[in-house]
Amino acid sequence: MRLLMLARNAGLYSHQRLVEAAEQRGHEIDVYDTLRMYMNITSHRPEVRYQGRVLDGYDAIIPRIGASITGYGMAVVRQFEMMGVWSVNESVAIGRSRDKLRSLQLLARAGIGLPVTAFAHDTRMTDDVLDIVGGEPVVIKLLEGTQGVGVVLSETRRSAKSVIEAFRGAKVDILVQEFIKEAGGADIRTIVVGGKVIAAMKRQGGEGEFRSNLHRGGAATKIKITPEERSTAIRAAKVMGLNVAGVDLLRANHGPVVMEVNSSPGLEGIEETTGIDVAGQIIDFIEKNYATSKTKTKGRG
């Protein structure tokens, strides 16, 4: 196979591992900066170019689109789809998962467990929003936040109202969510590839930290997930339409709830914690599917 990875930083662990796994299997793989690609949008011969040359002849692309460049990154993926190149994760699926509000609405429609979540524009509705979520504390999230940034735990109703008003004063959209106290500051990161959970780890937040992100000082351990947790992760990835996804779960008293579905999950923590060759399994999935799968988004808006 001839593969192309869309990534801003070829030196990241995840990207190096995917390159290594592809080359070990005898494939050719290039890694180019998504933002330095540009497009010739035409009906008869659509192109993507990089540093003056046309990027063609690829069997599949691996989009590793960072949250800060979602819009442009999806445009590049769509262009490759127009050219008939198979993408591990399609542009539409990436867009669904990146839009926090839309992703929660889609998951809720599918009956997948979620924390009670409220969303409103008008700060005059703050009391009603907090009543919907119920109890204290509550979690307030920026819709555009990533990796634990823009997530605030408000211990009291008064502090929650202050945070909501401050965020709205800055003209940013927020979600207000139920705090799952019984999770104890821990979550479960699962990696789903091709409709199967191939790896899972428990991430525990540091002392006094309710966010469990590893780069914020959390610790990770290998974990055996329950059948219900496995099913929830698989269904969440399927609802988003993602072939490769990181699905984050919390253990609530009423069962697993989904916190986030990530279209470009990091591989370092999960591989080091579990000893599983996640990168290799992603490449294996591409090998088995690129030739027989036609991009479903070709010709769609």
C-alpha positions as CSV (number, residue, x, y, z in Angstrom):
1,M,0.0,0.0,0.0
2,R,0.9,3.6,-0.4
3,L,-0.3,5.6,2.5
4,L,-0.5,9.3,3.4
5,M,-0.8,10.6,6.9
6,L,-2.2,14.1,7.4
7,A,-0.5,15.5,10.5
8,R,1.0,18.8,11.6
9,N,3.8,17.2,13.6
10,A,5.4,14.1,12.2
11,G,7.6,13.8,15.3
12,L,4.7,13.0,17.7
13,Y,4.8,9.5,19.2
14,S,1.5,8.5,17.7
15,H,2.6,9.5,14.2
16,Q,6.0,7.9,14.5
17,R,4.4,4.6,15.6
18,L,2.0,4.6,12.7
19,V,4.8,5.1,10.3
20,E,6.8,2.4,12.0
21,A,3.9,-0.1,11.9
22,A,3.3,0.7,8.2
23,E,6.9,0.3,7.2
24,Q,7.3,-3.0,9.2
25,R,4.5,-4.4,7.1
26,G,6.2,-3.3,3.9
27,H,4.1,-0.3,3.1
28,E,5.2,3.1,1.9
29,I,3.9,6.1,4.0
30,D,4.3,9.8,3.7
31,V,3.5,12.3,6.5
32,Y,2.7,15.9,5.4
33,D,1.5,19.0,7.2
34,T,-2.2,19.4,6.6
35,L,-2.1,23.2,6.7
36,R,0.5,23.2,3.9
37,M,-1.7,21.3,1.5
38,Y,-3.8,23.2,-0.9
39,M,-6.5,22.2,-3.4
40,N,-7.6,22.5,-7.0
41,I,-11.3,22.1,-6.7
42,T,-12.7,21.1,-10.1
43,S,-15.3,18.7,-11.4
44,H,-13.1,16.6,-13.8
45,R,-9.7,16.4,-12.0
46,P,-9.7,17.5,-8.3
47,E,-6.3,17.7,-6.8
48,V,-4.5,18.2,-3.5
49,R,-1.0,19.7,-3.8
50,Y,1.9,20.0,-1.4
51,Q,4.9,22.2,-2.1
52,G,4.1,22.5,-5.8
53,R,3.4,18.8,-6.5
54,V,0.2,16.9,-6.9
55,L,-0.4,14.3,-4.1
56,D,-1.8,11.3,-6.1
57,G,-1.3,7.6,-6.2
58,Y,-2.3,6.9,-2.6
59,D,-4.3,3.9,-1.6
60,A,-5.5,5.4,1.7
61,I,-5.1,8.4,4.0
62,I,-4.8,8.5,7.7
63,P,-6.2,11.9,9.0
64,R,-4.7,13.0,12.2
65,I,-6.5,16.3,12.4
66,G,-5.9,18.4,15.5
67,A,-8.9,20.2,17.0
68,S,-7.5,23.6,16.2
69,I,-7.5,22.9,12.5
70,T,-10.7,20.9,12.2
71,G,-12.3,23.1,9.5
72,Y,-9.4,23.1,7.1
73,G,-8.4,19.5,7.9
74,M,-11.9,18.3,7.0
75,A,-11.8,20.2,3.8
76,V,-8.5,18.4,2.8
77,V,-10.0,15.0,3.7
78,R,-13.1,15.8,1.7
79,Q,-10.9,16.7,-1.3
80,F,-9.2,13.3,-1.1
81,E,-12.6,11.7,-0.9
82,M,-13.6,13.5,-4.1
83,M,-10.5,12.0,-5.6
84,G,-11.7,8.5,-4.6
85,V,-9.0,8.0,-2.0
86,W,-10.2,6.0,1.0
87,S,-9.9,7.7,4.4
88,V,-9.6,5.7,7.6
89,N,-12.0,8.1,9.2
90,E,-14.3,10.0,6.8
91,S,-14.6,13.8,6.9
92,V,-18.3,13.6,8.0
93,A,-17.4,11.3,10.9
94,I,-14.6,13.6,12.0
95,G,-16.9,16.6,11.9
96,R,-19.6,14.8,14.0
97,S,-17.1,13.8,16.7
98,R,-15.5,17.3,16.9
99,D,-18.8,19.1,17.4
100,K,-19.3,18.4,21.1
101,L,-23.0,19.4,21.1
102,R,-23.8,17.4,17.9
103,S,-22.0,14.4,19.1
104,L,-23.9,14.3,22.4
105,Q,-27.2,14.8,20.5
106,L,-26.4,11.9,18.2
107,L,-25.3,9.6,21.1
108,A,-28.5,10.5,23.0
109,R,-30.7,9.7,20.0
110,A,-29.0,6.3,19.9
111,G,-29.8,5.7,23.5
112,I,-26.2,5.7,24.7
113,G,-25.6,6.6,28.3
114,L,-24.5,10.2,28.9
115,P,-24.1,12.5,31.9
116,V,-27.2,14.8,32.2
117,T,-26.3,17.8,30.0
118,A,-27.8,21.2,29.4
119,F,-27.0,23.8,26.8
120,A,-28.4,27.4,26.5
121,H,-27.4,30.7,25.0
122,D,-29.3,33.1,27.2
123,T,-27.7,33.6,30.7
124,R,-31.2,34.4,32.0
125,M,-31.8,30.7,31.7
126,T,-28.9,29.8,34.0
127,D,-31.1,28.8,37.0
128,D,-33.2,26.6,34.9
129,V,-30.1,25.1,33.2
130,L,-28.7,24.2,36.7
131,D,-32.0,22.7,37.7
132,I,-32.0,20.5,34.6
133,V,-28.5,19.1,35.5
134,G,-29.4,19.0,39.2
135,G,-27.2,18.7,42.3
136,E,-23.8,20.1,43.1
137,P,-21.1,20.2,41.9
138,V,-21.5,20.6,38.1
139,V,-19.0,20.5,35.2
140,I,-18.9,23.4,32.8
141,K,-17.2,22.8,29.5
142,L,-16.2,25.0,26.6
143,L,-17.6,23.5,23.3
144,E,-14.2,24.2,21.7
145,G,-12.0,22.9,24.6
146,T,-9.7,19.9,24.2
147,Q,-7.5,17.8,26.5
148,G,-9.1,19.0,29.7
149,V,-8.6,22.7,28.8
150,G,-11.8,24.8,29.2
151,V,-13.3,22.3,31.7
152,V,-14.3,23.7,35.1
153,L,-15.7,22.0,38.2
154,S,-18.1,24.3,40.0
155,E,-18.6,23.2,43.6
156,T,-21.6,25.4,44.4
157,R,-24.6,26.9,42.5
158,R,-23.3,30.4,43.1
159,S,-19.9,29.6,41.6
160,A,-21.5,27.8,38.6
161,K,-23.6,30.9,37.8
162,S,-20.5,33.1,38.0
163,V,-18.5,30.8,35.7
164,I,-21.4,30.5,33.2
165,E,-21.9,34.3,33.1
166,A,-18.1,34.8,32.6
167,F,-17.9,32.3,29.7
168,R,-21.0,33.8,28.1
169,G,-19.6,37.3,28.6
170,A,-16.6,36.1,26.5
171,K,-19.0,35.1,23.8
172,V,-18.1,31.4,24.0
173,D,-20.6,28.5,24.0
174,I,-20.6,26.1,26.9
175,L,-22.2,22.8,28.1
176,V,-23.2,22.2,31.7
177,Q,-23.0,18.6,32.8
178,E,-23.8,16.4,35.7
179,F,-20.7,15.6,37.8
180,I,-20.3,11.8,38.1
181,K,-19.0,11.7,41.7
182,E,-18.8,7.9,41.9
183,A,-16.2,7.9,39.1
184,G,-13.7,9.2,41.7
185,G,-11.8,11.3,39.3
186,A,-11.1,8.4,36.9
187,D,-12.2,7.6,33.4
188,I,-11.7,4.7,31.0
189,R,-10.1,5.3,27.6
190,T,-11.0,2.7,25.1
191,I,-9.6,2.4,21.5
192,V,-12.1,1.1,19.0
193,V,-10.8,-0.1,15.6
194,G,-13.1,-1.6,13.0
195,G,-16.0,-2.1,15.5
196,K,-13.8,-3.8,18.1
197,V,-12.3,-2.5,21.4
198,I,-8.7,-3.4,21.0
199,A,-7.3,-1.7,24.1
200,A,-8.5,-0.1,27.3
201,M,-7.0,1.7,30.3
202,K,-8.1,3.5,33.4
203,R,-6.9,7.0,33.8
204,Q,-6.9,8.4,37.3
205,G,-6.6,12.2,38.0
206,G,-3.9,13.5,40.3
207,E,-4.7,14.4,43.9
208,G,-7.2,17.3,43.9
209,E,-7.7,17.0,40.1
210,F,-11.1,15.8,38.7
211,R,-9.7,15.7,35.1
212,S,-8.0,12.4,34.3
213,N,-6.0,13.5,31.2
214,L,-2.5,12.0,31.4
215,H,-0.7,15.1,30.4
216,R,-2.3,16.9,33.3
217,G,-0.6,14.6,35.8
218,G,-3.0,11.6,35.7
219,A,-1.8,8.0,36.0
220,A,-2.9,5.1,33.8
221,T,-3.4,1.4,34.5
222,K,-4.5,-1.5,32.3
223,I,-8.1,-2.5,33.0
224,K,-10.6,-5.2,32.1
225,I,-13.8,-3.5,31.0
226,T,-17.3,-5.0,31.4
227,P,-19.3,-6.3,28.5
228,E,-21.6,-3.2,28.9
229,E,-18.7,-0.8,28.7
230,R,-17.3,-2.6,25.6
231,S,-20.7,-2.4,23.9
232,T,-21.1,1.2,24.8
233,A,-17.7,2.1,23.3
234,I,-18.4,0.2,20.1
235,R,-21.8,1.7,19.7
236,A,-20.5,5.3,20.3
237,A,-17.8,4.9,17.6
238,K,-20.4,3.5,15.2
239,V,-22.8,6.4,15.8
240,M,-20.1,8.8,15.0
241,G,-19.2,6.7,11.9
242,L,-15.6,6.4,13.0
243,N,-13.5,3.3,12.1
244,V,-10.8,4.4,14.5
245,A,-11.8,6.2,17.7
246,G,-10.8,6.8,21.3
247,V,-14.0,6.6,23.4
248,D,-13.8,7.9,27.0
249,L,-16.2,6.5,29.5
250,L,-17.1,7.1,33.2
251,R,-18.4,4.4,35.5
252,A,-21.7,5.9,36.8
253,N,-24.0,4.1,39.3
254,H,-26.5,3.6,36.5
255,G,-23.9,2.2,34.0
256,P,-21.2,3.5,31.7
257,V,-21.6,7.0,30.3
258,V,-19.7,8.5,27.3
259,M,-17.7,11.6,27.9
260,E,-16.1,12.0,24.5
261,V,-15.4,10.3,21.2
262,N,-12.1,11.3,19.7
263,S,-11.3,10.8,16.0
264,S,-7.5,11.1,16.5
265,P,-6.7,9.4,19.8
266,G,-3.2,9.6,21.1
267,L,-1.4,6.2,21.2
268,E,1.4,6.7,23.6
269,G,-0.4,6.3,26.9
270,I,-2.6,3.4,25.8
271,E,0.3,1.5,24.1
272,E,2.7,2.0,27.1
273,T,0.0,1.1,29.6
274,T,-1.4,-2.0,27.9
275,G,1.6,-3.2,25.9
276,I,-0.8,-3.6,22.9
277,D,0.4,-2.7,19.4
278,V,-2.4,-0.3,18.7
279,A,-0.6,1.3,15.7
280,G,-0.1,-2.1,14.1
281,Q,-3.8,-3.0,14.5
282,I,-4.8,0.3,12.8
283,I,-2.5,-0.5,9.8
284,D,-3.9,-4.1,9.7
285,F,-7.4,-2.6,9.6
286,I,-6.4,-0.4,6.7
287,E,-4.9,-3.4,4.8
288,K,-8.1,-5.4,5.1
289,N,-10.5,-2.6,4.2
290,Y,-9.0,0.1,1.8
291,A,-9.4,-2.0,-1.4
292,T,-13.0,-3.0,-0.8
293,S,-14.3,0.2,0.9
294,K,-15.6,3.1,-1.2
295,T,-15.7,6.4,0.4
296,K,-19.4,7.1,1.3
297,T,-19.0,10.8,1.2
298,K,-17.9,11.1,-2.4
299,G,-20.3,13.6,-4.1
300,R,-21.9,14.6,-0.8
301,G,-21.9,18.0,0.8
